[in-house]
């Protein structure tokens, strides 16, 4: 399978790094984690087993994009632009721009 193309200047490695940071952000707070698990239907065991899977990382970014205050809090803490989340999600989900 070919490597995913860049999306708006975003590389696959950068997208994975952003998503991994976002997952750490969610797991650092019990309420955020429980809400994420509840909305996605993932169990804690499945999350641990599939944490690095592109589909899981994409779900994390999609979750952030669905709640602006969560997105802004994450972006500010991680030192990234909120606008970088959507291109990262496109890369991880395999969707083109």
mmCIF file as gemmi writes it, N, C-alpha and C atoms, coordinates in Angstrom:
data_model
loop_
_atom_site.group_PDB
_atom_site.id
_atom_site.type_symbol
_atom_site.label_atom_id
_atom_site.label_alt_id
_atom_site.label_comp_id
_atom_site.label_asym_id
_atom_site.label_entity_id
_atom_site.label_seq_id
_atom_site.pdbx_PDB_ins_code
_atom_site.Cartn_x
_atom_site.Cartn_y
_atom_site.Cartn_z
_atom_site.occupancy
_atom_site.B_iso_or_equiv
_atom_site.pdbx_formal_charge
_atom_site.auth_seq_id
_atom_site.auth_asym_id
_atom_site.pdbx_PDB_model_num
ATOM 1 N N . UNK Axp A 1 ? 0.848 -1.177 0 1 0 ? 1 A 1
ATOM 2 C CA . UNK Axp A 1 ? 0 0 0 1 0 ? 1 A 1
ATOM 3 C C . UNK Axp A 1 ? 0.889 1.235 0 1 0 ? 1 A 1
ATOM 4 N N . UNK Axp A 2 ? 0.544 2.211 -0.817 1 0 ? 2 A 1
ATOM 5 C CA . UNK Axp A 2 ? 1.335 3.438 -0.896 1 0 ? 2 A 1
ATOM 6 C C . UNK Axp A 2 ? 1.194 4.257 0.373 1 0 ? 2 A 1
ATOM 7 N N . UNK Axp A 3 ? 2.224 5.033 0.688 1 0 ? 3 A 1
ATOM 8 C CA . UNK Axp A 3 ? 2.154 5.945 1.83 1 0 ? 3 A 1
ATOM 9 C C . UNK Axp A 3 ? 1.147 7.033 1.526 1 0 ? 3 A 1
ATOM 10 N N . UNK Axp A 4 ? 0.403 7.508 2.538 1 0 ? 4 A 1
ATOM 11 C CA . UNK Axp A 4 ? -0.566 8.546 2.289 1 0 ? 4 A 1
ATOM 12 C C . UNK Axp A 4 ? 0.107 9.823 1.816 1 0 ? 4 A 1
ATOM 13 N N . UNK Axp A 5 ? -0.562 10.518 0.93 1 0 ? 5 A 1
ATOM 14 C CA . UNK Axp A 5 ? -0.047 11.791 0.43 1 0 ? 5 A 1
ATOM 15 C C . UNK Axp A 5 ? -0.148 12.848 1.514 1 0 ? 5 A 1
ATOM 16 N N . UNK Axp A 6 ? 0.618 13.921 1.334 1 0 ? 6 A 1
ATOM 17 C CA . UNK Axp A 6 ? 0.535 15.027 2.283 1 0 ? 6 A 1
ATOM 18 C C . UNK Axp A 6 ? -0.826 15.703 2.145 1 0 ? 6 A 1
ATOM 19 N N . UNK Axp A 7 ? -1.359 16.162 3.245 1 0 ? 7 A 1
ATOM 20 C CA . UNK Axp A 7 ? -2.618 16.883 3.265 1 0 ? 7 A 1
ATOM 21 C C . UNK Axp A 7 ? -2.355 18.26 3.832 1 0 ? 7 A 1
ATOM 22 N N . UNK Axp A 8 ? -2.472 19.274 2.979 1 0 ? 8 A 1
ATOM 23 C CA . UNK Axp A 8 ? -2.25 20.666 3.381 1 0 ? 8 A 1
ATOM 24 C C . UNK Axp A 8 ? -0.899 20.832 4.072 1 0 ? 8 A 1
ATOM 25 N N . UNK Axp A 9 ? 0.15 20.181 3.517 1 0 ? 9 A 1
ATOM 26 C CA . UNK Axp A 9 ? 1.476 20.305 4.09 1 0 ? 9 A 1
ATOM 27 C C . UNK Axp A 9 ? 1.726 19.407 5.293 1 0 ? 9 A 1
ATOM 28 N N . UNK Axp A 10 ? 0.777 18.591 5.661 1 0 ? 10 A 1
ATOM 29 C CA . UNK Axp A 10 ? 0.875 17.701 6.817 1 0 ? 10 A 1
ATOM 30 C C . UNK Axp A 10 ? 1.464 16.363 6.365 1 0 ? 10 A 1
ATOM 31 N N . UNK Axp A 11 ? 2.454 15.878 7.095 1 0 ? 11 A 1
ATOM 32 C CA . UNK Axp A 11 ? 3.005 14.558 6.803 1 0 ? 11 A 1
ATOM 33 C C . UNK Axp A 11 ? 2.302 13.511 7.664 1 0 ? 11 A 1
ATOM 34 N N . UNK Axp A 12 ? 2.42 12.259 7.265 1 0 ? 12 A 1
ATOM 35 C CA . UNK Axp A 12 ? 1.834 11.172 8.048 1 0 ? 12 A 1
ATOM 36 C C . UNK Axp A 12 ? 2.45 11.125 9.441 1 0 ? 12 A 1
ATOM 37 N N . UNK Axp A 13 ? 3.751 11.362 9.518 1 0 ? 13 A 1
ATOM 38 C CA . UNK Axp A 13 ? 4.434 11.335 10.815 1 0 ? 13 A 1
ATOM 39 C C . UNK Axp A 13 ? 3.921 12.444 11.724 1 0 ? 13 A 1
ATOM 40 N N . UNK Axp A 14 ? 3.726 13.635 11.159 1 0 ? 14 A 1
ATOM 41 C CA . UNK Axp A 14 ? 3.206 14.758 11.954 1 0 ? 14 A 1
ATOM 42 C C . UNK Axp A 14 ? 1.782 14.471 12.403 1 0 ? 14 A 1
ATOM 43 N N . UNK Axp A 15 ? 0.975 13.891 11.528 1 0 ? 15 A 1
ATOM 44 C CA . UNK Axp A 15 ? -0.406 13.564 11.872 1 0 ? 15 A 1
ATOM 45 C C . UNK Axp A 15 ? -0.448 12.557 13.017 1 0 ? 15 A 1
ATOM 46 N N . UNK Axp A 16 ? 0.402 11.531 12.94 1 0 ? 16 A 1
ATOM 47 C CA . UNK Axp A 16 ? 0.455 10.525 13.997 1 0 ? 16 A 1
ATOM 48 C C . UNK Axp A 16 ? 0.931 11.132 15.312 1 0 ? 16 A 1
ATOM 49 N N . UNK Axp A 17 ? 1.882 12.034 15.235 1 0 ? 17 A 1
ATOM 50 C CA . UNK Axp A 17 ? 2.396 12.691 16.436 1 0 ? 17 A 1
ATOM 51 C C . UNK Axp A 17 ? 1.325 13.555 17.098 1 0 ? 17 A 1
ATOM 52 N N . UNK Axp A 18 ? 0.594 14.307 16.297 1 0 ? 18 A 1
ATOM 53 C CA . UNK Axp A 18 ? -0.493 15.134 16.832 1 0 ? 18 A 1
ATOM 54 C C . UNK Axp A 18 ? -1.544 14.25 17.485 1 0 ? 18 A 1
ATOM 55 N N . UNK Axp A 19 ? -1.922 13.18 16.796 1 0 ? 19 A 1
ATOM 56 C CA . UNK Axp A 19 ? -2.959 12.291 17.325 1 0 ? 19 A 1
ATOM 57 C C . UNK Axp A 19 ? -2.495 11.587 18.597 1 0 ? 19 A 1
ATOM 58 N N . UNK Axp A 20 ? -1.238 11.173 18.65 1 0 ? 20 A 1
ATOM 59 C CA . UNK Axp A 20 ? -0.708 10.533 19.861 1 0 ? 20 A 1
ATOM 60 C C . UNK Axp A 20 ? -0.718 11.52 21.024 1 0 ? 20 A 1
ATOM 61 N N . UNK Axp A 21 ? -0.37 12.772 20.755 1 0 ? 21 A 1
ATOM 62 C CA . UNK Axp A 21 ? -0.43 13.803 21.794 1 0 ? 21 A 1
ATOM 63 C C . UNK Axp A 21 ? -1.862 14.027 22.249 1 0 ? 21 A 1
ATOM 64 N N . UNK Axp A 22 ? -2.778 14 21.297 1 0 ? 22 A 1
ATOM 65 C CA . UNK Axp A 22 ? -4.191 14.186 21.628 1 0 ? 22 A 1
ATOM 66 C C . UNK Axp A 22 ? -4.714 13.022 22.47 1 0 ? 22 A 1
ATOM 67 N N . UNK Axp A 23 ? -4.273 11.816 22.153 1 0 ? 23 A 1
ATOM 68 C CA . UNK Axp A 23 ? -4.676 10.657 22.95 1 0 ? 23 A 1
ATOM 69 C C . UNK Axp A 23 ? -4.133 10.781 24.368 1 0 ? 23 A 1
ATOM 70 N N . UNK Axp A 24 ? -2.895 11.202 24.498 1 0 ? 24 A 1
ATOM 71 C CA . UNK Axp A 24 ? -2.321 11.405 25.838 1 0 ? 24 A 1
ATOM 72 C C . UNK Axp A 24 ? -3.107 12.472 26.595 1 0 ? 24 A 1
ATOM 73 N N . UNK Axp A 25 ? -3.499 13.517 25.897 1 0 ? 25 A 1
ATOM 74 C CA . UNK Axp A 25 ? -4.309 14.582 26.492 1 0 ? 25 A 1
ATOM 75 C C . UNK Axp A 25 ? -5.626 14.016 27.029 1 0 ? 25 A 1
ATOM 76 N N . UNK Axp A 26 ? -6.28 13.165 26.246 1 0 ? 26 A 1
ATOM 77 C CA . UNK Axp A 26 ? -7.549 12.574 26.696 1 0 ? 26 A 1
ATOM 78 C C . UNK Axp A 26 ? -7.342 11.643 27.88 1 0 ? 26 A 1
ATOM 79 N N . UNK Axp A 27 ? -6.272 10.854 27.846 1 0 ? 27 A 1
ATOM 80 C CA . UNK Axp A 27 ? -6.068 9.872 28.918 1 0 ? 27 A 1
ATOM 81 C C . UNK Axp A 27 ? -5.542 10.501 30.201 1 0 ? 27 A 1
ATOM 82 N N . UNK Axp A 28 ? -5.049 11.729 30.115 1 0 ? 28 A 1
ATOM 83 C CA . UNK Axp A 28 ? -4.559 12.423 31.317 1 0 ? 28 A 1
ATOM 84 C C . UNK Axp A 28 ? -5.682 12.877 32.242 1 0 ? 28 A 1
ATOM 85 N N . UNK Axp A 29 ? -6.893 12.9 31.739 1 0 ? 29 A 1
ATOM 86 C CA . UNK Axp A 29 ? -8.04 13.357 32.53 1 0 ? 29 A 1
ATOM 87 C C . UNK Axp A 29 ? -9.122 12.28 32.477 1 0 ? 29 A 1
ATOM 88 N N . UNK Axp A 30 ? -9.456 11.742 33.625 1 0 ? 30 A 1
ATOM 89 C CA . UNK Axp A 30 ? -10.414 10.624 33.698 1 0 ? 30 A 1
ATOM 90 C C . UNK Axp A 30 ? -11.753 10.957 33.038 1 0 ? 30 A 1
ATOM 91 N N . UNK Axp A 31 ? -12.275 12.147 33.274 1 0 ? 31 A 1
ATOM 92 C CA . UNK Axp A 31 ? -13.575 12.506 32.686 1 0 ? 31 A 1
ATOM 93 C C . UNK Axp A 31 ? -13.49 12.603 31.167 1 0 ? 31 A 1
ATOM 94 N N . UNK Axp A 32 ? -12.408 13.189 30.675 1 0 ? 32 A 1
ATOM 95 C CA . UNK Axp A 32 ? -12.246 13.27 29.21 1 0 ? 32 A 1
ATOM 96 C C . UNK Axp A 32 ? -12.15 11.872 28.612 1 0 ? 32 A 1
ATOM 97 N N . UNK Axp A 33 ? -11.4 10.999 29.27 1 0 ? 33 A 1
ATOM 98 C CA . UNK Axp A 33 ? -11.227 9.641 28.766 1 0 ? 33 A 1
ATOM 99 C C . UNK Axp A 33 ? -12.548 8.881 28.776 1 0 ? 33 A 1
ATOM 100 N N . UNK Axp A 34 ? -13.276 8.964 29.866 1 0 ? 34 A 1
ATOM 101 C CA . UNK Axp A 34 ? -14.553 8.255 29.959 1 0 ? 34 A 1
ATOM 102 C C . UNK Axp A 34 ? -15.521 8.738 28.884 1 0 ? 34 A 1
ATOM 103 N N . UNK Axp A 35 ? -15.554 10.051 28.664 1 0 ? 35 A 1
ATOM 104 C CA . UNK Axp A 35 ? -16.432 10.6 27.625 1 0 ? 35 A 1
ATOM 105 C C . UNK Axp A 35 ? -16.025 10.08 26.248 1 0 ? 35 A 1
ATOM 106 N N . UNK Axp A 36 ? -14.735 10.079 25.956 1 0 ? 36 A 1
ATOM 107 C CA . UNK Axp A 36 ? -14.243 9.572 24.673 1 0 ? 36 A 1
ATOM 108 C C . UNK Axp A 36 ? -14.622 8.111 24.487 1 0 ? 36 A 1
ATOM 109 N N . UNK Axp A 37 ? -14.368 7.291 25.504 1 0 ? 37 A 1
ATOM 110 C CA . UNK Axp A 37 ? -14.708 5.867 25.417 1 0 ? 37 A 1
ATOM 111 C C . UNK Axp A 37 ? -16.202 5.677 25.227 1 0 ? 37 A 1
ATOM 112 N N . UNK Axp A 38 ? -16.988 6.433 25.955 1 0 ? 38 A 1
ATOM 113 C CA . UNK Axp A 38 ? -18.437 6.322 25.857 1 0 ? 38 A 1
ATOM 114 C C . UNK Axp A 38 ? -18.939 6.673 24.456 1 0 ? 38 A 1
ATOM 115 N N . UNK Axp A 39 ? -18.417 7.742 23.901 1 0 ? 39 A 1
ATOM 116 C CA . UNK Axp A 39 ? -18.884 8.192 22.59 1 0 ? 39 A 1
ATOM 117 C C . UNK Axp A 39 ? -18.39 7.316 21.45 1 0 ? 39 A 1
ATOM 118 N N . UNK Axp A 40 ? -17.222 6.713 21.603 1 0 ? 40 A 1
ATOM 119 C CA . UNK Axp A 40 ? -16.676 5.877 20.536 1 0 ? 40 A 1
ATOM 120 C C . UNK Axp A 40 ? -17.059 4.41 20.665 1 0 ? 40 A 1
ATOM 121 N N . UNK Axp A 41 ? -17.447 4.005 21.87 1 0 ? 41 A 1
ATOM 122 C CA . UNK Axp A 41 ? -17.761 2.604 22.084 1 0 ? 41 A 1
ATOM 123 C C . UNK Axp A 41 ? -16.539 1.742 22.348 1 0 ? 41 A 1
ATOM 124 N N . UNK Axp A 42 ? -15.376 2.365 22.402 1 0 ? 42 A 1
ATOM 125 C CA . UNK Axp A 42 ? -14.152 1.61 22.713 1 0 ? 42 A 1
ATOM 126 C C . UNK Axp A 42 ? -14.128 1.234 24.186 1 0 ? 42 A 1
ATOM 127 N N . UNK Axp A 43 ? -13.566 0.093 24.467 1 0 ? 43 A 1
ATOM 128 C CA . UNK Axp A 43 ? -13.315 -0.289 25.853 1 0 ? 43 A 1
ATOM 129 C C . UNK Axp A 43 ? -11.888 0.144 26.194 1 0 ? 43 A 1
ATOM 130 N N . UNK Axp A 44 ? -11.574 0.271 27.473 1 0 ? 44 A 1
ATOM 131 C CA . UNK Axp A 44 ? -10.19 0.598 27.834 1 0 ? 44 A 1
ATOM 132 C C . UNK Axp A 44 ? -9.193 -0.418 27.27 1 0 ? 44 A 1
ATOM 133 N N . UNK Axp A 45 ? -9.568 -1.68 27.257 1 0 ? 45 A 1
ATOM 134 C CA . UNK Axp A 45 ? -8.693 -2.724 26.738 1 0 ? 45 A 1
ATOM 135 C C . UNK Axp A 45 ? -8.457 -2.546 25.246 1 0 ? 45 A 1
ATOM 136 N N . UNK Axp A 46 ? -9.532 -2.265 24.501 1 0 ? 46 A 1
ATOM 137 C CA . UNK Axp A 46 ? -9.401 -2.063 23.058 1 0 ? 46 A 1
ATOM 138 C C . UNK Axp A 46 ? -8.562 -0.821 22.765 1 0 ? 46 A 1
ATOM 139 N N . UNK Axp A 47 ? -8.75 0.215 23.557 1 0 ? 47 A 1
ATOM 140 C CA . UNK Axp A 47 ? -7.965 1.428 23.362 1 0 ? 47 A 1
ATOM 141 C C . UNK Axp A 47 ? -6.479 1.14 23.569 1 0 ? 47 A 1
ATOM 142 N N . UNK Axp A 48 ? -6.139 0.409 24.602 1 0 ? 48 A 1
ATOM 143 C CA . UNK Axp A 48 ? -4.731 0.075 24.847 1 0 ? 48 A 1
ATOM 144 C C . UNK Axp A 48 ? -4.175 -0.791 23.718 1 0 ? 48 A 1
ATOM 145 N N . UNK Axp A 49 ? -4.968 -1.736 23.256 1 0 ? 49 A 1
ATOM 146 C CA . UNK Axp A 49 ? -4.53 -2.662 22.219 1 0 ? 49 A 1
ATOM 147 C C . UNK Axp A 49 ? -4.381 -1.973 20.865 1 0 ? 49 A 1
ATOM 148 N N . UNK Axp A 50 ? -5.257 -1.005 20.592 1 0 ? 50 A 1
ATOM 149 C CA . UNK Axp A 50 ? -5.319 -0.396 19.262 1 0 ? 50 A 1
ATOM 150 C C . UNK Axp A 50 ? -4.917 1.08 19.259 1 0 ? 50 A 1
ATOM 151 N N . UNK Axp A 51 ? -4.222 1.525 20.285 1 0 ? 51 A 1
ATOM 152 C CA . UNK Axp A 51 ? -3.901 2.947 20.427 1 0 ? 51 A 1
ATOM 153 C C . UNK Axp A 51 ? -3.13 3.506 19.24 1 0 ? 51 A 1
ATOM 154 N N . UNK Axp A 52 ? -2.257 2.73 18.637 1 0 ? 52 A 1
ATOM 155 C CA . UNK Axp A 52 ? -1.437 3.229 17.539 1 0 ? 52 A 1
ATOM 156 C C . UNK Axp A 52 ? -2.074 3.034 16.17 1 0 ? 52 A 1
ATOM 157 N N . UNK Axp A 53 ? -3.232 2.389 16.124 1 0 ? 53 A 1
ATOM 158 C CA . UNK Axp A 53 ? -3.893 2.148 14.835 1 0 ? 53 A 1
ATOM 159 C C . UNK Axp A 53 ? -4.396 3.466 14.248 1 0 ? 53 A 1
ATOM 160 N N . UNK Axp A 54 ? -4.218 3.657 12.946 1 0 ? 54 A 1
ATOM 161 C CA . UNK Axp A 54 ? -4.694 4.894 12.324 1 0 ? 54 A 1
ATOM 162 C C . UNK Axp A 54 ? -6.175 5.178 12.591 1 0 ? 54 A 1
ATOM 163 N N . UNK Axp A 55 ? -6.994 4.145 12.636 1 0 ? 55 A 1
ATOM 164 C CA . UNK Axp A 55 ? -8.426 4.355 12.885 1 0 ? 55 A 1
ATOM 165 C C . UNK Axp A 55 ? -8.67 4.88 14.3 1 0 ? 55 A 1
ATOM 166 N N . UNK Axp A 56 ? -7.907 4.408 15.257 1 0 ? 56 A 1
ATOM 167 C CA . UNK Axp A 56 ? -8.045 4.897 16.636 1 0 ? 56 A 1
ATOM 168 C C . UNK Axp A 56 ? -7.549 6.325 16.738 1 0 ? 56 A 1
ATOM 169 N N . UNK Axp A 57 ? -6.402 6.596 16.138 1 0 ? 57 A 1
ATOM 170 C CA . UNK Axp A 57 ? -5.861 7.959 16.164 1 0 ? 57 A 1
ATOM 171 C C . UNK Axp A 57 ? -6.805 8.926 15.458 1 0 ? 57 A 1
ATOM 172 N N . UNK Axp A 58 ? -7.41 8.478 14.362 1 0 ? 58 A 1
ATOM 173 C CA . UNK Axp A 58 ? -8.383 9.319 13.656 1 0 ? 58 A 1
ATOM 174 C C . UNK Axp A 58 ? -9.601 9.581 14.542 1 0 ? 58 A 1
ATOM 175 N N . UNK Axp A 59 ? -10.047 8.572 15.272 1 0 ? 59 A 1
ATOM 176 C CA . UNK Axp A 59 ? -11.195 8.749 16.178 1 0 ? 59 A 1
ATOM 177 C C . UNK Axp A 59 ? -10.89 9.784 17.256 1 0 ? 59 A 1
ATOM 178 N N . UNK Axp A 60 ? -9.662 9.792 17.726 1 0 ? 60 A 1
ATOM 179 C CA . UNK Axp A 60 ? -9.249 10.771 18.739 1 0 ? 60 A 1
ATOM 180 C C . UNK Axp A 60 ? -9.359 12.188 18.171 1 0 ? 60 A 1
ATOM 181 N N . UNK Axp A 61 ? -8.826 12.387 16.975 1 0 ? 61 A 1
ATOM 182 C CA . UNK Axp A 61 ? -8.88 13.721 16.368 1 0 ? 61 A 1
ATOM 183 C C . UNK Axp A 61 ? -10.3 14.132 16.015 1 0 ? 61 A 1
ATOM 184 N N . UNK Axp A 62 ? -11.08 13.188 15.542 1 0 ? 62 A 1
ATOM 185 C CA . UNK Axp A 62 ? -12.485 13.48 15.24 1 0 ? 62 A 1
ATOM 186 C C . UNK Axp A 62 ? -13.218 13.909 16.507 1 0 ? 62 A 1
ATOM 187 N N . UNK Axp A 63 ? -12.919 13.257 17.597 1 0 ? 63 A 1
ATOM 188 C CA . UNK Axp A 63 ? -13.522 13.601 18.886 1 0 ? 63 A 1
ATOM 189 C C . UNK Axp A 63 ? -13.175 15.044 19.274 1 0 ? 63 A 1
ATOM 190 N N . UNK Axp A 64 ? -11.932 15.424 19.086 1 0 ? 64 A 1
ATOM 191 C CA . UNK Axp A 64 ? -11.529 16.799 19.4 1 0 ? 64 A 1
ATOM 192 C C . UNK Axp A 64 ? -12.255 17.804 18.514 1 0 ? 64 A 1
ATOM 193 N N . UNK Axp A 65 ? -12.39 17.471 17.247 1 0 ? 65 A 1
ATOM 194 C CA . UNK Axp A 65 ? -13.04 18.397 16.317 1 0 ? 65 A 1
ATOM 195 C C . UNK Axp A 65 ? -14.53 18.565 16.597 1 0 ? 65 A 1
ATOM 196 N N . UNK Axp A 66 ? -15.113 17.617 17.292 1 0 ? 66 A 1
ATOM 197 C CA . UNK Axp A 66 ? -16.536 17.702 17.604 1 0 ? 66 A 1
ATOM 198 C C . UNK Axp A 66 ? -16.832 18.587 18.807 1 0 ? 66 A 1
ATOM 199 N N . UNK Axp A 67 ? -15.805 18.946 19.563 1 0 ? 67 A 1
ATOM 200 C CA . UNK Axp A 67 ? -16.008 19.784 20.746 1 0 ? 67 A 1
ATOM 201 C C . UNK Axp A 67 ? -14.947 20.881 20.761 1 0 ? 67 A 1
ATOM 202 N N . UNK Axp A 68 ? -15.346 22.07 20.334 1 0 ? 68 A 1
ATOM 203 C CA . UNK Axp A 68 ? -14.397 23.168 20.14 1 0 ? 68 A 1
ATOM 204 C C . UNK Axp A 68 ? -13.591 23.502 21.392 1 0 ? 68 A 1
ATOM 205 N N . UNK Axp A 69 ? -14.236 23.527 22.55 1 0 ? 69 A 1
ATOM 206 C CA . UNK Axp A 69 ? -13.498 23.891 23.762 1 0 ? 69 A 1
ATOM 207 C C . UNK Axp A 69 ? -12.417 22.85 24.074 1 0 ? 69 A 1
ATOM 208 N N . UNK Axp A 70 ? -12.719 21.592 23.838 1 0 ? 70 A 1
ATOM 209 C CA . UNK Axp A 70 ? -11.728 20.53 24.039 1 0 ? 70 A 1
ATOM 210 C C . UNK Axp A 70 ? -10.579 20.686 23.047 1 0 ? 70 A 1
ATOM 211 N N . UNK Axp A 71 ? -10.914 20.966 21.803 1 0 ? 71 A 1
ATOM 212 C CA . UNK Axp A 71 ? -9.919 21.179 20.759 1 0 ? 71 A 1
ATOM 213 C C . UNK Axp A 71 ? -8.984 22.331 21.118 1 0 ? 71 A 1
ATOM 214 N N . UNK Axp A 72 ? -9.571 23.438 21.53 1 0 ? 72 A 1
ATOM 215 C CA . UNK Axp A 72 ? -8.767 24.617 21.851 1 0 ? 72 A 1
ATOM 216 C C . UNK Axp A 72 ? -7.883 24.387 23.072 1 0 ? 72 A 1
ATOM 217 N N . UNK Axp A 73 ? -8.41 23.677 24.061 1 0 ? 73 A 1
ATOM 218 C CA . UNK Axp A 73 ? -7.618 23.36 25.251 1 0 ? 73 A 1
ATOM 219 C C . UNK Axp A 73 ? -6.437 22.47 24.878 1 0 ? 73 A 1
ATOM 220 N N . UNK Axp A 74 ? -6.698 21.445 24.088 1 0 ? 74 A 1
ATOM 221 C CA . UNK Axp A 74 ? -5.62 20.56 23.646 1 0 ? 74 A 1
ATOM 222 C C . UNK Axp A 74 ? -4.578 21.331 22.85 1 0 ? 74 A 1
ATOM 223 N N . UNK Axp A 75 ? -5.015 22.082 21.858 1 0 ? 75 A 1
ATOM 224 C CA . UNK Axp A 75 ? -4.093 22.789 20.97 1 0 ? 75 A 1
ATOM 225 C C . UNK Axp A 75 ? -3.213 23.763 21.75 1 0 ? 75 A 1
ATOM 226 N N . UNK Axp A 76 ? -3.815 24.488 22.674 1 0 ? 76 A 1
ATOM 227 C CA . UNK Axp A 76 ? -3.048 25.446 23.474 1 0 ? 76 A 1
ATOM 228 C C . UNK Axp A 76 ? -1.996 24.729 24.316 1 0 ? 76 A 1
ATOM 229 N N . UNK Axp A 77 ? -2.373 23.639 24.93 1 0 ? 77 A 1
ATOM 230 C CA . UNK Axp A 77 ? -1.444 22.889 25.771 1 0 ? 77 A 1
ATOM 231 C C . UNK Axp A 77 ? -0.344 22.204 24.976 1 0 ? 77 A 1
ATOM 232 N N . UNK Axp A 78 ? -0.671 21.79 23.756 1 0 ? 78 A 1
ATOM 233 C CA . UNK Axp A 78 ? 0.301 21.078 22.933 1 0 ? 78 A 1
ATOM 234 C C . UNK Axp A 78 ? 1.144 22.025 22.078 1 0 ? 78 A 1
ATOM 235 N N . UNK Axp A 79 ? 0.751 23.29 22.042 1 0 ? 79 A 1
ATOM 236 C CA . UNK Axp A 79 ? 1.493 24.255 21.243 1 0 ? 79 A 1
ATOM 237 C C . UNK Axp A 79 ? 1.334 24.057 19.749 1 0 ? 79 A 1
ATOM 238 N N . UNK Axp A 80 ? 0.138 23.581 19.348 1 0 ? 80 A 1
ATOM 239 C CA . UNK Axp A 80 ? -0.121 23.421 17.914 1 0 ? 80 A 1
ATOM 240 C C . UNK Axp A 80 ? -1.306 24.291 17.515 1 0 ? 80 A 1
ATOM 241 N N . UNK Axp A 81 ? -1.431 24.508 16.233 1 0 ? 81 A 1
ATOM 242 C CA . UNK Axp A 81 ? -2.557 25.295 15.735 1 0 ? 81 A 1
ATOM 243 C C . UNK Axp A 81 ? -3.797 24.4 15.649 1 0 ? 81 A 1
ATOM 244 N N . UNK Axp A 82 ? -4.945 24.884 16.124 1 0 ? 82 A 1
ATOM 245 C CA . UNK Axp A 82 ? -6.167 24.094 15.994 1 0 ? 82 A 1
ATOM 246 C C . UNK Axp A 82 ? -6.454 23.714 14.538 1 0 ? 82 A 1
ATOM 247 N N . UNK Axp A 83 ? -6.035 24.559 13.607 1 0 ? 83 A 1
ATOM 248 C CA . UNK Axp A 83 ? -6.261 24.292 12.187 1 0 ? 83 A 1
ATOM 249 C C . UNK Axp A 83 ? -5.466 23.09 11.678 1 0 ? 83 A 1
ATOM 250 N N . UNK Axp A 84 ? -4.491 22.607 12.433 1 0 ? 84 A 1
ATOM 251 C CA . UNK Axp A 84 ? -3.713 21.444 12.015 1 0 ? 84 A 1
ATOM 252 C C . UNK Axp A 84 ? -4.427 20.124 12.28 1 0 ? 84 A 1
ATOM 253 N N . UNK Axp A 85 ? -5.478 20.155 13.068 1 0 ? 85 A 1
ATOM 254 C CA . UNK Axp A 85 ? -6.166 18.909 13.429 1 0 ? 85 A 1
ATOM 255 C C . UNK Axp A 85 ? -6.895 18.298 12.229 1 0 ? 85 A 1
ATOM 256 N N . UNK Axp A 86 ? -7.621 19.103 11.474 1 0 ? 86 A 1
ATOM 257 C CA . UNK Axp A 86 ? -8.386 18.562 10.336 1 0 ? 86 A 1
ATOM 258 C C . UNK Axp A 86 ? -7.487 17.919 9.279 1 0 ? 86 A 1
ATOM 259 N N . UNK Axp A 87 ? -6.384 18.556 8.861 1 0 ? 87 A 1
ATOM 260 C CA . UNK Axp A 87 ? -5.505 17.874 7.903 1 0 ? 87 A 1
ATOM 261 C C . UNK Axp A 87 ? -4.908 16.58 8.467 1 0 ? 87 A 1
ATOM 262 N N . UNK Axp A 88 ? -4.598 16.569 9.75 1 0 ? 88 A 1
ATOM 263 C CA . UNK Axp A 88 ? -4.078 15.344 10.373 1 0 ? 88 A 1
ATOM 264 C C . UNK Axp A 88 ? -5.136 14.25 10.337 1 0 ? 88 A 1
ATOM 265 N N . UNK Axp A 89 ? -6.372 14.616 10.621 1 0 ? 89 A 1
ATOM 266 C CA . UNK Axp A 89 ? -7.465 13.645 10.569 1 0 ? 89 A 1
ATOM 267 C C . UNK Axp A 89 ? -7.637 13.1 9.154 1 0 ? 89 A 1
ATOM 268 N N . UNK Axp A 90 ? -7.587 13.969 8.154 1 0 ? 90 A 1
ATOM 269 C CA . UNK Axp A 90 ? -7.727 13.505 6.767 1 0 ? 90 A 1
ATOM 270 C C . UNK Axp A 90 ? -6.652 12.493 6.428 1 0 ? 90 A 1
ATOM 271 N N . UNK Axp A 91 ? -5.425 12.75 6.832 1 0 ? 91 A 1
ATOM 272 C CA . UNK Axp A 91 ? -4.339 11.812 6.545 1 0 ? 91 A 1
ATOM 273 C C . UNK Axp A 91 ? -4.56 10.473 7.235 1 0 ? 91 A 1
ATOM 274 N N . UNK Axp A 92 ? -4.907 10.515 8.495 1 0 ? 92 A 1
ATOM 275 C CA . UNK Axp A 92 ? -5.07 9.277 9.265 1 0 ? 92 A 1
ATOM 276 C C . UNK Axp A 92 ? -6.282 8.468 8.807 1 0 ? 92 A 1
ATOM 277 N N . UNK Axp A 93 ? -7.306 9.149 8.347 1 0 ? 93 A 1
ATOM 278 C CA . UNK Axp A 93 ? -8.508 8.436 7.919 1 0 ? 93 A 1
ATOM 279 C C . UNK Axp A 93 ? -8.45 8.037 6.45 1 0 ? 93 A 1
ATOM 280 N N . UNK Axp A 94 ? -7.393 8.488 5.754 1 0 ? 94 A 1
ATOM 281 C CA . UNK Axp A 94 ? -7.231 8.133 4.352 1 0 ? 94 A 1
ATOM 282 C C . UNK Axp A 94 ? -8.107 8.92 3.409 1 0 ? 94 A 1
ATOM 283 N N . UNK Axp A 95 ? -8.684 10.014 3.894 1 0 ? 95 A 1
ATOM 284 C CA . UNK Axp A 95 ? -9.532 10.842 3.046 1 0 ? 95 A 1
ATOM 285 C C . UNK Axp A 95 ? -8.7 11.95 2.428 1 0 ? 95 A 1
ATOM 286 N N . UNK Axp A 96 ? -8.996 12.268 1.207 1 0 ? 96 A 1
ATOM 287 C CA . UNK Axp A 96 ? -8.272 13.377 0.564 1 0 ? 96 A 1
ATOM 288 C C . UNK Axp A 96 ? -8.923 14.696 0.936 1 0 ? 96 A 1
ATOM 289 N N . UNK Axp A 97 ? -8.206 15.783 0.714 1 0 ? 97 A 1
ATOM 290 C CA . UNK Axp A 97 ? -8.667 17.123 1.099 1 0 ? 97 A 1
ATOM 291 C C . UNK Axp A 97 ? -9.938 17.526 0.473 1 0 ? 97 A 1
